[in-house]
Amino acid sequence: MVVLASCGLVASFMQTLVVPLIPAFPRLLNASATDASWVVTVTLLAAAVVTPVSGRLGDLYGKRRILLVSLGLLIAGSVLSALTSQLGLMIAGRGLQGCAMGVIPLGISIMRDELPPERIGAAIALMSATLGVGGAIGLPVAAVVAENADWHVLFWGAAALAALCGLLILKLVPESPVRTPAPFDYLGTVGLSAGLLCLLLPIVKGTEWGWTSPLTLGLGGASVLIFLGWGLYQLRTRDPLVDLRVSARRPVLFTNLASVLVGFAMYASALSFPQLLQAPSSTGYGLGQSMVQTGLLLAPNGLVMMVLSPVSARLARRFGARLTLMAGAVVIAAGYLFATVLMDNVVEIVAATVIIGAGVGIAYSAMPALIMGAVPISETASANGVNSLMRAFGTSASSAVMATMLAHMTITVGALTVPSLAGFRATFLVGAAAAVAGLVLTAIIPRKDRTPSNPVPALASSPV
């Protein structure tokens, strides 16, 4: 449990590894701000493409083996990034780092296959929570390193952590005996990758390209056509990459839709609260904190996610994963409403982020239980990979929507243009609305799947 959760933390840490360096990348990489933004974008795109694919590969060829391959790609990407200051090589390295996000669904599936029934619920909750925790606690760590050392040290550190995780897996984590003897769906993988790239690129870059530009609209239309063709192929092929019939079952479908909205709500806080904390105090609402101070003030958000993951597991055992996910969505919405009303000082902002973090920790830990209570054990890695993809899609959409809102609702303070008070409140209300929408979708999930297939032993008594 400890080793796999540590792997999840290291993988999700890659999401925020370079966030403190974003303003400096044009100078550090001798590139325009637009080109330098790909250092962040490519990691998100690679993670979205690789996560469901790695899950399927784990079902076919061994989850531990593919997990080690994912960590190997993370090491290679980190070393490449640490050795270069050229934009092209940096983008390649960051893309390889994004490939590591598959370790989270793989780790969840290994836990289900290997652990005693009484420990599965808590273990899965802990592993799932790392998807949010790693990014939250990684931000202050990266900020401290970036301000006090050469920026390449961040990548050397990432390589060392990934290598340590790989050694611990080799020594302490057994291979799962559960396999799916079938050929790998290469055509389905190409179709899914192309569809995701065409869908996510306009979402991430729409603000920069223009939401009505031919490129944005063209890629959006292409994604619709690709996914329609891909879906028909998946329904007709004997061994699909994603079993759409299983994914269409109500518990799986509505859990994945709720995951999109919870991921949206989670990432909204990562974009809005740092800017509010760093806004000049001369605005009348900004808190004038430095980059490092901001990172440290946001650290409790990630810590509370980790602390509440076992609590979420106990709630799921007692009340069911469905009600636990609903409770998490309610807490997230409450945190945003708190921030909308009380945002006058650092204490109030930290309190709001902690409330939101608590909700995310509870919600993220409940999602895999709902998924695995409704899919065959032979498809757990693939199903969890799709669920992680849905969360990643939510964060991508949140990044685009929140960035657009804050960019269009601004005031000028001296030579600075910063988001306005109305802009921050609008983002908080949108975050709350996303959480409420996730609550509604979760409420639609049946209390118990009418045709269960291999439910999670530790959660068998729960009304999944």
Salt bridges, closest charged atoms under 4 A:
ASP59 OD1 - LYS63 NZ 3.89
ASP113 OD2 - LYS63 NZ 2.99
ASP150 OD2 - HIS152 ND1 2.80
GLU208 OE1 - LYS205 NZ 3.00
ASP449 OD2 - ARG249 NH2 2.25
